[in-house]
Structure formats: structure tokens, C-alpha cells
Amino acid sequence: MGASQSQEELQSQQQFQQHQHPNELTRRESLLLSPAASNNTKQFSNSTKVVDNVTAANSTNTNCFMLNARALSITWAENPDYWTWVQDKDESGTMIELPNLKMVCWLEVHGKFDTRKLSLGILYQVSFIVMLKDSAQGWEVPINVRLVLPGGKKQQHKENLNEKLRECWIEIPVGEFVASEKDVGNLEISMYEYEGGKWKTGLIIQGIAIKPKNETNQSQHHQQPHELTRRESWLMSPAGNSKYFKNSTKAIDNVTSASNTNSFMVYARSLSITWAENPNYWKWVQHKEASGTMTELAKLKMVCWLEVHGKFDARKLLPGIPYQVLFIVMLKDSAQGWEVPINFRLVLPGGKKQEHKENLNKKLRESWIHIPVGEFVASEKDVGNIEISMYEYEGGMWKTGLIIQGIVIKPKN
């Protein structure tokens, strides 16, 4: 009797879905419409295709891979009440199938990829390639994305799709890793949301891209970051595109010197900040200094891979004077992901290095702080660039809420 009632409840909910506008569900209704509650195992297993449906980029030395949608396990994907599969051509003319979401409350997408296909020692990034239609609804609740490496290490965070552009292919970053002989096996890549009680509509999934982070594609230089062709969207990543990296490295003219002090400020726009020109990860904001000078600050939205480099010509300094080098940054009250200490490094023109770690999680919030990088005595022998770095990309934490003003080089006394 109980099983019969459960089936009737399910049918009632499905009929409601077909005739009503998407709305919020109670947790009970959400569970009734989950694959487990409906005994709809066939629909789930049939949507899991063999991962032979993987494309590798043909261009030399790219080592890029695309898990097409048919290679993914998409809950409810074979039920035409919830998803429809449409034929399409990619830029190479190859026919592919795309799952077009009609309506689900329980969103769950999983993919696997054999790491033995990858080149050892290369930094890879993993992204979902999706599109939201103009009519898409129900995305107010952020979705979860997760990457599990063969050794079991996880990277996970949330993405608010409601803030993304519509009617164009976008990349949803999942995580980054360095291919290693020790981590041999399957990557597990997931996108899911089933606790928010929202009926979701209007999502199209192209697949999952796995590619070197520094892979470049010159054709993208003439397009906006989100306006990629399908082929470019998986051959390229926002971080890998040299446009994002190089455009954030301005001429070192963006340096100010305080009168009579021989102190210098290298502003954020002079620094090389990975992902800095991608609005998904960083935002540039105008700032007026006490002197009235207008500058731009780099405001971090979210990154897993933090990397900031600056250079300064040592010939501007006075020989024999001891100098100190500091990053000027601010952590917002809402800043998260700073549990792993950050690396700071100073490399002098002669090659001598100074390195240490700083725990930003213990620093004051909502005020400018000076993070020491190193000290040195200017010398006529050390002619060339000083290299200054701040970085952390091995801890697997997604970091938020950092603002970078720049780097100060000033006499210690």
C-alpha cells in the first residue's frame, strides 16, 4: 500500500510539473522527484555513456580534451519530460548532441576522465561548458561544482549561474591540478544542486573541458571573454588565454615616487595577475588616493590559483641604501579561503632569493596592510630588475575578498 501511495504521489507531482510554472518545492517534494525516490534507475543508467565520447584537440602540443555531454551521467537525461537531446554541429563540422534542460528540481551531472591521457607535470584546469537561455529560470540558488583527483583530494565551490551571461557559451571553472605519476586513475567532475527546492529551466550542456592552463588561442583576442565559438570554448580557458595575463601587465611607468624619499609604488595595473582581466575572477575598481590621484585596484572575486608578479628597475634606487619591499593589500570582512599560507618571494638582479610564507587569515580585515616580501641594500653591481611575487596554488582552497593596491619599495629607515 505504501509503495502504491508513493507512486501516486510521484505521478501527481509530475502532472503538476507539466502544467504549472516552476516554483519552490518543499524538501519532501524535492525528494519525491529525485531519481532514488522515483525508482527511475533506468533513466539514470541510460544517461551514463562510455567515456569514449571524448574529443582531443588536433592542434599540436595542446593536449586538450572535451568530454561531450553524451559521455556524462546526467540524472533524468533520458526522460523527455525533463531533458531533450538536440543535434548540433561544432566548429569543425562534427555532429554532437546537446542536452537541453526543460525542467528539473534535482540537477546532477557527473563525468569521469582517465588521467593517463594527460601530460605529466602540466597544470590542467577543468571547466563545464554550458549555456543559459534567455528564458532560463530557477537559478537563484548557487550550484555546487566539485573536482575529485584520483588520490581522493577534493576541490569544490559554488557558482551563481543567475549572474552569468545568457545565450552564449560560458565556462564554469571546477578546479585545477598538476598531472602526476602518483595520481593515476579517474578524475571525478560534478555539477549539482538539489536542496534549494527550485525548478530549473533553460540550461544547455556542451560538456567538460580538460586542458593546460596556459594553452593559448590567438583567435580569441578579437572576442569578448564569454563570446567564444564552441570549439574555442573548450580549446581555450579564461586563465590560459594570454590576453588575460598580458593585458594585466602594464609598462612599469605606472610607478610613483614620493618626493625626497626615494620611495616607489608599483600599482596593481603594473603587476602580472593571473586571471586579472577575467570578470569571473577579478574586478577592477577605481580608487582615489589621499593625494587625489586616481588609481585602479584589483579586487578578487574568487580564484584557486593565486599568482601575482611585479618587476622594478633597480637603477632607480640609491646605492648603499637599505630598502624594504612590501605588498599593500586589504582583506574584506567576507574574505574566505585563506587558511593556507601565501608564498612571498623577492629575487634580486644577481639571482639571490628571499622567500617566506604569510598567513593572511590572521591579518586585520577592512584596512590596508603591508605584507613584507624582503629587504636588500641597493648596489651599483645589481643592475636589472627586482622580481617580486605573491602566490599560492597548491592548497586547493578557493580564495575570495582580497584587494591589491600594489607593491611598495622604500628605504627601511
NUZA-740139 format. One line per field, with one value per residue (C-alpha): residue number from 1; residue in one letter; x, y, z. Coordinates in pm, 1 decimal. Each point is the difference from the previous one (the first is absolute). Layout:
nr (NUM,...)
rest (A,...)
east (X,...)
north (Y,...)
up (Z,...)
//
This chain:
nr (1,2,3,4,5,6,7,8,9,10,11,12,13,14,15,16,17,18,19,20,21,22,23,24,25,26,27,28,29,30,31,32,33,34,35,36,37,38,39,40,41,42,43,44,45,46,47,48,49,50,51,52,53,54,55,56,57,58,59,60,61,62,63,64,65,66,67,68,69,70,71,72,73,74,75,76,77,78,79,80,81,82,83,84,85,86,87,88,89,90,91,92,93,94,95,96,97,98,99,100,101,102,103,104,105,106,107,108,109,110,111,112,113,114,115,116,117,118,119,120,121,122,123,124,125,126,127,128,129,130,131,132,133,134,135,136,137,138,139,140,141,142,143,144,145,146,147,148,149,150,151,152,153,154,155,156,157,158,159,160,161,162,163,164,165,166,167,168,169,170,171,172,173,174,175,176,177,178,179,180,181,182,183,184,185,186,187,188,189,190,191,192,193,194,195,196,197,198,199,200,201,202,203,204,205,206,207,208,209,210,211,212,213,214,215,216,217,218,219,220,221,222,223,224,225,226,227,228,229,230,231,232,233,234,235,236,237,238,239,240,241,242,243,244,245,246,247,248,249,250,251,252,253,254,255,256,257,258,259,260,261,262,263,264,265,266,267,268,269,270,271,272,273,274,275,276,277,278,279,280,281,282,283,284,285,286,287,288,289,290,291,292,293,294,295,296,297,298,299,300,301,302,303,304,305,306,307,308,309,310,311,312,313,314,315,316,317,318,319,320,321,322,323,324,325,326,327,328,329,330,331,332,333,334,335,336,337,338,339,340,341,342,343,344,345,346,347,348,349,350,351,352,353,354,355,356,357,358,359,360,361,362,363,364,365,366,367,368,369,370,371,372,373,374,375,376,377,378,379,380,381,382,383,384,385,386,387,388,389,390,391,392,393,394,395,396,397,398,399,400,401,402,403,404,405,406,407,408,409,410,411,412,413)
rest (M,G,A,S,Q,S,Q,E,E,L,Q,S,Q,Q,Q,F,Q,Q,H,Q,H,P,N,E,L,T,R,R,E,S,L,L,L,S,P,A,A,S,N,N,T,K,Q,F,S,N,S,T,K,V,V,D,N,V,T,A,A,N,S,T,N,T,N,C,F,M,L,N,A,R,A,L,S,I,T,W,A,E,N,P,D,Y,W,T,W,V,Q,D,K,D,E,S,G,T,M,I,E,L,P,N,L,K,M,V,C,W,L,E,V,H,G,K,F,D,T,R,K,L,S,L,G,I,L,Y,Q,V,S,F,I,V,M,L,K,D,S,A,Q,G,W,E,V,P,I,N,V,R,L,V,L,P,G,G,K,K,Q,Q,H,K,E,N,L,N,E,K,L,R,E,C,W,I,E,I,P,V,G,E,F,V,A,S,E,K,D,V,G,N,L,E,I,S,M,Y,E,Y,E,G,G,K,W,K,T,G,L,I,I,Q,G,I,A,I,K,P,K,N,E,T,N,Q,S,Q,H,H,Q,Q,P,H,E,L,T,R,R,E,S,W,L,M,S,P,A,G,N,S,K,Y,F,K,N,S,T,K,A,I,D,N,V,T,S,A,S,N,T,N,S,F,M,V,Y,A,R,S,L,S,I,T,W,A,E,N,P,N,Y,W,K,W,V,Q,H,K,E,A,S,G,T,M,T,E,L,A,K,L,K,M,V,C,W,L,E,V,H,G,K,F,D,A,R,K,L,L,P,G,I,P,Y,Q,V,L,F,I,V,M,L,K,D,S,A,Q,G,W,E,V,P,I,N,F,R,L,V,L,P,G,G,K,K,Q,E,H,K,E,N,L,N,K,K,L,R,E,S,W,I,H,I,P,V,G,E,F,V,A,S,E,K,D,V,G,N,I,E,I,S,M,Y,E,Y,E,G,G,M,W,K,T,G,L,I,I,Q,G,I,V,I,K,P,K,N)
east (0.0,283.6,175.2,-323.9,-51.2,356.1,-53.9,-324.9,172.3,273.4,-249.9,-185.5,320.8,93.0,-343.6,37.1,338.7,-138.8,-273.2,143.2,264.6,325.2,-29.9,164.3,-37.1,-6.7,288.2,-249.2,-114.7,359.5,85.1,-311.6,125.4,357.4,118.8,23.5,-355.8,-150.7,170.6,103.2,332.5,-24.1,-6.8,312.6,204.1,-98.9,131.5,345.4,186.2,341.3,268.4,113.7,-195.0,309.3,151.0,367.3,113.3,180.2,234.5,353.6,110.6,-343.3,-86.7,-355.4,-298.5,-376.5,-243.2,-307.5,-337.9,-74.2,300.1,-151.2,-236.8,-292.4,-284.0,-333.5,179.0,-189.6,-341.2,-152.1,-210.5,315.2,269.8,3.9,301.8,62.9,236.4,256.2,327.3,316.1,238.9,181.0,-327.8,-24.0,-353.5,-49.1,-297.8,-85.9,-235.6,-250.7,-154.8,-377.2,-51.9,151.4,14.4,274.6,303.2,284.7,274.7,311.3,294.1,315.6,330.0,306.5,305.7,229.0,-95.2,165.1,358.5,190.8,105.4,-250.6,-245.4,-352.5,-330.5,-345.4,-312.4,-361.6,-105.4,-364.4,-249.7,-295.3,-288.6,-166.6,-305.0,200.1,-155.0,56.9,372.8,-18.7,156.6,374.6,101.0,278.0,299.3,254.6,323.5,131.5,353.7,96.7,164.1,-324.9,90.1,-303.1,-49.3,-352.0,-179.0,-329.4,-83.3,-292.4,-124.4,-266.4,273.0,143.3,-54.3,-285.6,-13.3,376.2,235.0,161.9,263.9,-72.6,334.2,5.3,362.8,368.5,269.1,344.3,6.5,218.8,118.6,-127.6,-356.3,-89.6,-367.4,-323.1,-74.1,-355.5,-167.8,-342.1,-259.8,-308.1,-273.7,-300.8,-60.1,-116.8,-351.6,7.8,-119.1,278.4,-47.1,191.6,344.8,191.7,307.7,274.7,236.3,310.8,334.1,333.8,291.8,334.9,-45.6,244.7,-144.9,-49.7,-209.7,66.4,-344.6,-151.1,182.0,-278.3,-288.2,-142.7,90.0,-344.2,-66.2,188.9,-78.5,-70.5,338.6,185.7,-197.9,159.6,337.1,39.5,-53.3,-21.0,315.2,190.8,-62.5,303.2,-233.5,-104.9,356.2,181.6,-255.3,34.8,373.9,37.3,320.3,184.0,-72.1,-294.0,237.0,-4.1,287.3,-43.7,197.4,330.8,-56.9,105.2,-307.3,-189.8,-346.5,-63.9,-377.4,-217.0,-35.2,376.6,-13.0,-46.6,-306.6,-118.7,-370.5,-2.3,-191.7,-263.5,-301.7,-97.3,304.8,118.9,-157.4,181.2,-129.9,88.1,165.3,101.5,308.7,49.3,202.7,-300.0,164.4,-242.4,121.7,-150.4,-18.9,-18.4,-290.4,-9.8,-333.1,122.9,306.9,162.3,323.7,134.9,304.7,124.9,336.2,163.8,329.6,192.7,315.1,267.7,173.7,-265.6,131.0,278.3,312.2,87.1,-353.8,-181.2,-344.3,-303.6,-262.3,-364.6,-331.7,-283.5,-324.8,-334.0,-214.7,-375.0,-203.6,-156.1,339.4,23.9,244.3,315.1,71.3,299.1,298.3,100.1,349.2,197.9,322.8,256.5,262.6,283.7,167.4,292.0,-238.1,3.4,-341.3,-188.5,-311.8,-245.2,-367.6,-262.7,-329.0,-246.8,-279.9,144.0,23.5,-233.3,-302.8,-136.7,326.3,310.7,278.3,367.0,124.1,382.5,165.6,367.4,282.8,322.9,268.2,3.4,330.3,153.2,89.9,-363.2,-123.2,-324.1,-348.8,-108.5,-267.3,-273.5,-259.0,-301.8,-152.3,-186.9,-144.0,65.8,-237.4,-317.3,-187.4,-218.3,97.6,-224.4,-2.5,355.2,69.9,344.8,123.3,354.5,360.1,205.3,379.3,130.5,302.0,-17.6,66.7)
north (0.0,238.6,-61.2,64.4,327.5,103.3,-66.3,198.3,288.7,-5.2,-2.5,287.5,199.2,-70.4,114.0,313.0,62.7,-27.8,256.4,246.7,270.5,-92.2,72.4,-74.2,-353.6,-126.3,-233.3,-291.8,85.2,36.4,-345.7,-151.8,119.6,-119.5,-300.9,-214.2,74.9,-68.9,-338.2,150.0,-184.4,-73.6,367.9,66.1,-294.3,57.3,353.8,-126.8,-56.1,-157.2,266.3,-81.8,312.7,212.0,243.8,97.5,323.9,-55.5,296.2,-97.2,5.2,89.2,-322.6,132.9,-227.5,43.7,-238.7,48.1,-0.1,-358.2,-113.0,143.7,-146.8,244.4,-89.6,-23.7,65.4,-271.1,109.2,238.0,160.5,153.8,13.5,-3.6,-91.9,221.9,-51.3,269.5,52.4,121.1,235.1,-291.5,-122.3,-303.1,-90.0,4.1,-37.8,258.3,-55.9,284.4,31.7,33.6,-8.2,-175.9,58.1,-258.7,107.7,-251.2,-39.4,-216.9,-75.9,-210.2,35.6,-226.7,200.9,-233.0,200.4,312.4,125.2,-30.6,316.1,219.0,220.9,-80.4,170.6,-154.3,192.0,-72.0,156.3,106.8,252.3,164.0,98.8,338.3,-179.0,-193.6,8.2,-143.8,69.6,220.9,-274.9,-40.0,-336.0,-220.3,-94.5,-255.7,-158.7,-318.5,-107.0,-369.4,17.0,125.6,367.5,223.1,351.1,136.2,330.9,160.7,197.8,239.9,-67.6,265.3,263.6,-148.2,125.7,-154.1,-144.2,-62.8,-278.7,59.3,-191.2,-96.9,-67.6,-318.8,-30.2,-20.4,-264.3,-106.4,-337.8,-239.5,-360.1,-48.9,104.2,-264.7,-77.8,184.0,363.5,40.0,323.0,103.9,275.6,-32.5,175.4,-175.0,153.7,349.1,-105.5,197.9,-126.6,78.5,56.8,112.5,-156.2,-157.4,-212.2,-40.2,-197.8,19.4,142.9,-121.7,201.7,154.9,324.3,188.8,-118.6,299.0,71.5,319.2,12.9,81.1,332.5,150.2,-126.5,78.1,-254.5,-162.6,19.5,-309.3,-235.6,-351.9,-125.6,291.9,-39.3,-334.9,56.7,314.8,100.1,347.9,-59.1,-162.0,277.7,225.7,294.9,-16.1,-33.3,243.2,278.7,15.8,61.7,369.4,189.8,72.0,370.0,-55.8,66.3,301.4,141.5,197.9,324.1,3.1,-348.0,-219.9,-217.1,-164.2,-147.2,-257.1,12.0,-304.5,81.1,-43.5,-350.6,-329.9,-150.4,-333.7,14.6,378.6,94.6,-270.2,155.9,-339.7,6.0,360.0,342.7,329.7,292.5,369.4,142.2,353.0,30.5,262.8,201.3,3.7,-234.3,-245.0,-360.7,-341.9,-276.3,-371.4,-146.7,-379.0,-173.9,-359.7,-197.2,-326.3,94.0,324.1,137.2,360.5,115.3,340.4,138.2,312.9,147.9,11.4,289.7,234.7,-66.4,175.4,-217.5,-87.8,55.7,-293.4,-47.2,-204.4,-139.6,-44.2,-94.0,238.4,-198.3,-7.4,-294.0,55.8,-117.8,-258.6,-134.5,-379.3,-274.0,145.6,-290.3,-105.9,240.3,210.1,-8.6,323.5,21.7,266.4,-68.4,253.0,77.1,-228.3,-293.0,-7.3,-98.0,75.9,-209.4,-50.8,-69.6,227.6,-107.7,259.5,-164.7,158.9,352.6,289.6,39.5,310.8,196.8,31.6,-226.2,-18.1,-353.7,-12.6,-173.9,66.1,245.0,85.2,265.4,168.2,-50.5,128.0,-362.2,-115.1,158.4,-139.5,-89.3,-95.3,-273.0,2.4,-276.8,-106.9,-339.6,-307.8,-271.7,-332.9,14.8,-56.0,282.1,246.0,345.2,306.5,357.0,124.5,350.3,80.9,359.6,-76.7,-42.7,251.9,27.1,244.0,69.5,-211.1,290.3)
up (0.0,91.9,-333.1,-188.4,181.4,-77.7,-371.1,3.6,171.0,-263.8,-286.2,161.9,30.1,-363.0,-118.6,207.8,-161.2,-352.3,54.2,249.7,-11.7,182.5,369.7,329.9,135.4,353.0,84.3,-2.6,-353.4,-113.3,131.6,-156.8,-337.0,47.6,-203.0,313.6,110.2,-340.0,-56.3,-333.1,-11.5,-368.2,-89.6,207.2,-124.9,-361.5,22.3,92.1,-325.0,-42.0,18.4,-351.7,-88.4,67.1,-246.5,-7.1,-160.6,-328.5,28.0,94.0,363.1,132.2,186.7,47.2,50.4,-13.9,167.7,-215.8,173.2,-109.7,205.0,318.0,255.6,9.0,232.4,-186.6,-331.3,-192.4,128.3,-260.0,272.6,143.3,-267.8,-378.9,-212.9,-301.9,-293.7,-70.3,-186.6,164.8,-180.0,-163.5,-151.9,228.0,105.5,376.1,232.9,261.7,295.3,23.5,344.6,1.9,374.2,301.7,370.0,43.5,-206.4,3.0,-261.2,35.9,-226.5,19.8,-181.5,-2.5,107.2,-197.5,-310.1,144.6,-21.6,326.9,178.9,-186.4,188.4,-121.8,62.5,-16.3,-107.9,-84.4,-332.9,22.0,-132.2,172.9,-222.7,39.8,137.2,263.8,346.2,345.4,31.3,309.7,211.9,-76.7,-145.3,135.0,-215.3,116.0,-122.0,163.5,-92.8,-22.7,343.7,154.2,39.5,-60.5,-129.9,26.1,-4.8,-100.5,-313.9,-40.1,-353.3,41.2,-43.1,-320.7,-354.9,-199.3,-352.8,-27.9,102.3,337.4,192.8,359.1,173.8,205.6,108.4,-89.0,52.2,-115.7,-178.4,197.8,-21.8,354.5,-83.4,-256.9,-45.2,-64.5,64.6,127.2,-109.8,128.8,-22.7,220.4,196.8,150.7,341.5,-94.1,-103.9,-326.7,-335.5,-246.6,-373.3,-308.4,46.6,-290.9,73.9,-257.0,221.1,214.4,-117.2,139.0,-131.3,90.4,185.6,-219.2,-333.0,-232.4,-303.3,-190.7,-157.2,335.2,18.2,-211.7,211.4,338.9,272.0,-1.6,-374.5,-112.6,-282.2,117.5,-112.1,159.2,320.5,71.5,-165.1,206.5,358.7,149.3,201.4,-281.2,-248.5,-11.7,-50.5,363.4,123.0,-227.8,7.0,376.7,-32.7,-73.6,-61.1,319.9,-59.8,234.9,290.1,228.6,201.6,319.7,-10.0,188.7,143.1,-292.9,71.3,-283.4,-45.7,-273.3,-50.0,-58.9,-371.1,-36.0,143.9,-176.5,170.5,-130.7,-104.9,66.3,-316.4,43.1,177.1,137.9,226.7,47.6,-20.4,-58.5,208.0,-5.5,311.1,98.8,218.0,270.7,-251.7,-234.7,-250.6,-164.3,-4.7,-68.0,258.1,-79.0,198.0,25.6,-49.9,9.5,-106.0,94.1,-179.1,152.7,-181.2,-1.7,-137.5,-24.4,-130.0,93.7,-154.9,271.3,-178.4,143.7,352.7,191.9,42.7,359.0,131.7,171.2,-158.7,96.2,-236.8,102.8,-156.5,90.8,26.9,178.2,107.9,4.4,299.4,-230.0,-118.6,0.5,-94.9,157.0,236.2,-212.9,43.6,-302.2,-152.2,-39.0,-197.0,-85.8,-268.4,-32.2,-336.0,88.3,54.7,380.1,141.0,318.1,64.3,283.8,71.2,153.0,158.0,-127.7,195.3,315.2,-143.1,74.8,-224.6,-174.5,26.3,-215.2,122.2,-99.6,-69.8,11.1,-294.3,65.9,63.6,-182.0,-35.2,-340.6,-179.3,-320.5,-78.9,9.1,-322.2,-136.5,115.8,347.9,-22.0,264.9,33.4,204.9,-79.3,128.4,-222.4,168.7,296.3,-202.4,177.8,-190.7,124.1,11.1,129.3,-67.6,-134.8,-141.1,-6.2,-109.4,114.2,198.9,-24.0,259.8,223.5,313.6,230.7)
//
